[in-house]
Amino acid sequence: MSDDWIRVRKIRAYGYHGIFPEERILGQIFEADVELRVDLTRPAQSDDPADTIDYVDVYRVVERLLTGPPQNLLE
């Protein structure tokens, strides 16, 4: 496997996670960085966006986690 990385940084969303009741009532902004280890050989050769990772899809998955049902921990 190639040693290529796709990084999406500073994904921000409002959520209601935490251990304390105040965190779950008031909510807060959460920020996440995502690193994906992928083989980018094919998209580099084809120059076809369909062969690589869609950054919008990555953002939406993380956003759903951050805005989803409350969790005690998000580590």
Residue pairs with C-beta under 8 A, 6 or more apart in sequence:
1 37
1 39
2 38
2 39
2 40
2 41
3 37
4 37
4 38
4 39
4 40
4 41
5 35
5 36
5 37
5 38
6 35
6 36
6 38
6 40
6 52
6 53
6 55
6 58
7 33
7 34
7 35
7 36
8 33
8 34
8 36
8 55
8 58
8 59
8 62
9 33
9 34
10 31
10 33
11 31
11 32
11 33
11 34
11 59
11 62
11 63
11 66
12 29
12 30
12 31
13 29
13 30
13 62
13 63
13 66
13 67
14 27
14 28
14 29
14 30
14 66
14 67
15 27
15 28
15 30
15 66
15 67
15 68
15 70
16 23
16 24
16 25
16 27
16 70
17 23
17 24
17 30
17 66
17 70
17 71
17 72
17 73
17 74
18 24
18 28
18 70
18 72
19 72
19 73
24 70
30 66
30 74
32 62
32 65
32 66
34 58
34 62
36 53
36 58
38 52
38 53
40 52
42 51
43 49
43 51
43 52
65 74
66 74
